[in-house]
Structures are given as C-alpha cells and as structure tokens.
Amino acid sequence: MKNEKNDVWDKSECNGFILPIRDALQMFSGKWKIPIISALLFVGESGFKELERMVMDITPKMLSKELKELETNLMVERIVLDTRPVKVKYRITEYGKSSQLVIDALLQWGRKHREKIMSEEEKEAV
C-alpha cells in the first residue's frame, strides 16, 4: 500500500504482501509438484508406480524427490503398508487439499491463455 504522506510504497507492507506469494511460489516451484498434487487430488491415494504413470514423463528419481518435499511441506502423506513385500501409498493431506483452489485457478487461467494464444497465432497465420 502507498504511504499517505509521500505517495510511496511502505516497505514493510509491501513485504507483507510479497513474502507470502514467494512462499507459495517456492511451495509449488518446479514443473512436477503441481502435476503430482493434481493427480493425488484427482485419485486421493496412489502407489508410487501408479503415480509415476499418471504424471507423464517424470523419472522415478524425480518423483521420489518431489514426494519427499511435498511430504516435508505437509501436502502429501506417505503410508507404509504392513505387507510382504512392503507397499507404499501416497495420499493428499487435508492441508494439501487446500491447494485445490490455487490449482483450479491455474487450470482456468491456463485454458483461457491457451485459447488466446492459439487464436492469436491463427489470426497471424491468415
């Protein structure tokens, strides 16, 4: 917000606005976290291999790394089943479900953006 006295931005207010956005961007950074969260929002719970198939083109190493980060950030829960051999499932947490609005907004914006870009490219081709 601008300071009323001299019409400039108040640094602490600006930081209070920017820092949470930076935190969110950090949480969703990279090309894989949002697709992983989206897949788990869609199915609720999944085994590692199933998740690997749903998130196209991700390597097992990258999926493992991203799942660990999502687990650290309380977005995903890792469930070890007492079976032989041991099976592991991943589940979106209640906190992870809170990202649904963000992902829905990205989906809607992405669809509109694709339409605009495609129609602009088509206009230029004519």
Residue pairs with C-beta under 8 A, 6 or more apart in sequence:
1 9
1 10
1 13
1 14
2 8
2 9
2 10
3 9
3 10
24 102
27 33
27 73
27 75
28 34
28 99
28 102
30 66
32 55
32 58
32 62
32 63
32 66
33 66
33 69
33 70
34 103
34 106
35 55
35 58
36 51
36 55
36 58
36 63
36 66
36 67
36 70
36 76
37 70
37 75
37 76
37 92
37 96
37 99
37 103
38 103
39 46
39 51
39 54
39 55
40 46
40 51
40 76
40 90
40 91
40 92
40 96
41 92
41 96
41 97
41 99
41 100
41 103
42 54
43 50
43 54
44 91
44 92
45 79
45 89
45 90
45 91
45 92
46 54
46 89
46 90
46 91
47 87
47 88
47 89
47 90
48 60
48 63
48 64
48 67
48 88
48 90
51 63
51 67
51 90
52 58
52 60
52 63
55 63
58 66
67 76
67 78
67 90
70 76
70 96
71 77
71 78
74 93
74 95
74 96
75 92
75 93
75 95
75 96
75 99
76 90
76 91
76 92
76 93
76 96
77 90
77 91
77 92
77 93
78 88
78 89
78 90
79 88
79 89
79 90
79 91
80 86
80 87
80 88
81 87
81 88
81 89
